[in-house]
Amino acid sequence: MMPDTRFPTASHTRSRLVLLIDDEPRVLDVVAQLFALHGWNVIRATNGREGIALYELEHPDLVLLDLGMADLNGMQVLQILRDRDPDATVVMLSGQGDISTAVEAMQLGAQSFLEKPFAPRHLTAVVERAYEKSLLRRRNRVLAQRQVRESSLESLGTSPVMREVAREIELISAGSAPILLLGATGSGKGW
């Protein structure tokens, strides 16, 4: 089998981790081999409870989750994963999916929904897209947190004088009166 060049390999990105949750050992074997071929580290679970425990332990980059399992079905596992980690990236698989099931999975937060049997190229394309979206969400979150930190009054400094300025700014900003700040260029009026 020739590698699909559209699928990012380990040489292009940091080592990635995928959690496969399926109660069919043959499916786990085939999909694990496909992911390993493309540079992913693979962990497996044969039921929903084991999958949730592995997710919490390992925090994988992506979860490939079967819909039909005996202990907890895929929808229940998806709901639990998304409740515990809203950023969990989950691609659902089903041997008997229909449109309403696919819509429900997407509403619960699945990135995509694939029917078994699937073509390896199709799976790799879906996984690539889901992984890229996941990376973008994480980067946006980091940038947003950095922006909040950089715009907070604590970034003015920790000297007693600057802490006093920050305290006065907080008090004044609670009101609605216009404020005029005076000072030399570079003195921090923009804050």
Order of alpha helices (4+ residues) and beta strands (2+ residues): beta-alpha-beta-alpha-beta-alpha-beta-alpha-beta-alpha-alpha
